Amino acid sequence: MTAVRNIPSLSLETDLSRAVGGLVCGVDEAGRGPWAGPVSAAAVILNPDDLPPGIDDSKALTEKRRFEMEPVIKARALAWGVGFASVEEIAELNILHATGLAMCRAIEAMSLQPVAALVDGNYRFKLPCEVETVIKGDSLSLSIAAASILAKTARDRLMIDLDAQYPGYGFAGHKGYNAPIHSKALRTLGPCPAHRRSWAPIRALLKAEA
C-alpha cells in the first residue's frame, strides 16, 4: 500500500493566529549538517489571500524549482526574512544554538513582526515571539514549507559564492555536505576558512596535519 504524503496547508497558522490574536510566521533552517558554510534560517508570513502555487517542503522540490519559487514567495508574502549564523558562531555556540541565532535574525529581519512562530522540528528555540514546534512541519505547514525554500536557496547561493572564493572543494555542487569530491579535496587541499573546524571529519584532518 502506497503511503499518502501530506500536502502543506494553512490550518496550523490559522488556528494559532486565532489563539494568539496576531500574525504567525513559519520558520525553518538549512545547513545544520554540512562540513562547511554557515547555517541559514528563514521566516515567512504568507498572505492567505495571495498564496503562491506550488509551495512544498524544499526537500520535495528540485534545486531549479526552489530558485523559481523564491522570488514568487518573497513577492506575495506579507513579510519574510532570512538570517545566517557563521562558521565562527557555530564553533562558539554549537550548531543548535547557532541555528536559533539564525532564526532570531530571520524574524528580526522581517518588515512585520509576528506574535508567534511555527518552527519545524521538536526543539523550542528562544525566539522574539511565542514558539510552537511542529514535527515534520515543512510537510504540514505552508509557511514553514515556504521558509524551508527561502532558507535553502539563500544558503545554496552563498555556497555557490564560496565555491568561487575557495575553488577545488566543489561547494557549488554539494553545498558543503559530505561527498566524495569534498572528502578528496579536504585530503589534498586541507580545510579552508569556510570549513567547520569543530566537525569530526575536519578535526581528524587537522589532527593528522599537526
Helices and strands as residue ranges (DSSP letters): H 11-20, E 24-30, E 39-45, G 58-60, H 63-76, E 79-85, H 87-93, H 95-108, E 116-120, E 130-134, G 137-139, H 142-165, H 171-174, H 180-189, H 200-209
